Amino acid sequence: MRINRIQDQPIARTDWFTDARFGMFVHFGLYSIPAGVWRGQRMGRNKYAEWIQMQGDWPHGIPLNEYRLLAKQFNPTRFDAEAMVREAKLAGMKYLVLTTKHHDGFALWPSAVSDYNVVAAASPFGRDIVGEVAAACRHQGLVFCCYYSHWLDWEHPFGGRPHESEFFSEPRWPQPSDDQFEIYWQEKCLPQVRELMDRYQPSLFWFDTWAANSSAQINARRIEQLIALVRGKDDRCLINSRIGTWGHPRGKQLVDVISMMDNKFPKTGMHRPWETSGTMNDSWGFHQLDFNFRSTRSLLGNLIGNVSRGGNYQLNIGPRGDGSLPPASIRRLREIGAWMAVHAEAIHATDACCFDEQTWGHMTLRRNGPTSARLYLHLDGERSESVLRFQLPDGLNPGEAAMLETQQPLISRRADRSIEIKLPDPLAAGDWIPVIAIDCQLTDD
Ligand code: JFZ
């Protein structure tokens, strides 16, 4: 067996991230006000409310001078960073990634670089959202991280415009020339990232490009420049792969965290930090007509699946235009929190123990010392029999097995390299995902 976390391995910069396993993504901005509806009409082919600027008045997009009027309406008096962070903590999340500036170019902090920001443009609100969230995270012990749209910026005349067919209209939006994009890059993107580093000291920068489309603008030189800027300010700050690994021949080696495409849950793991960002429904920003919420059970399944493959899960919420959290999101967070209240030790600081698929569910492993570990069996798959049989990972010598929630001892029988565990009857009824913990000795083979 390969146990990922080798005991004598030096502490890595990414340890806080891989130990965390579960984080909150927050999409909040001017788009949270129209929330998917413009002049009484549901917008766009793309389901993302935060894209409404490019979708309104389909297929032309909302003219910038009209969209920017939203800033005057932006007055999210019910936004409560401490309460939001409390929800994240209760759900068992260990970090939070906030959209400091999404594609619309609007900054949620009082940026000296651009007046298109929450204090200068959004009167009478006048509060620093990024500052409040960063402070609440520090106060409650959550790791604070920044999302920043470095490629697309629809306020700056020379920021990137959408390319992807699912997002854009015909005729296509003209792209800025390389010289023009350089102006955006130098006068808005880099200075704002510098400002965020200086003022809020995020522990991770979640940048956002995708597909080869971005690589003309987000090329190797600019990627290196941006990485050097962040690392020059704080060499512990992590950077995700959506900074634009397509635009750099060694892109994937330069970053700390590999980000999957949205809501993509790979069927196998990889031996480096990675994450999937996912939504509860089909939109990141709050969408008033998106009722397509996933069940708590399936969100938990996403978390368990990723963690069993050595990955993280960054689950999104989109506060409403007034700053309040949608009840549907709160319920899911709290139900996840109820499961985590009992099962967090099977998630936090665990590793993949093997990437093999099991029909009955997923395994995670927590090392407790040089020779001892705990193996967790998450029963989120099919259980047709009252006996669980599976191949033991090499290098694990199993001892006592018990239900994690109740400590109910379970009878297990070892035969060669496989193990049989008799499941209690009935096993946690309903939608619940039970977990079995097995104390193990680590052996050298
Ligand atoms: C991007 C943003 O456009 C979106 O608004 C949101 O912030 C999300 C987290 O990231 O959306 C993407 C990026 C990549 C793909 C789809 C949506 N993709 O290639 O599958």
Residues whose N, C-alpha, C, O or C-beta is under 5 A from the ligand:
A	BS01	JFZ	Y48 E50 W210 M261 D262 W284
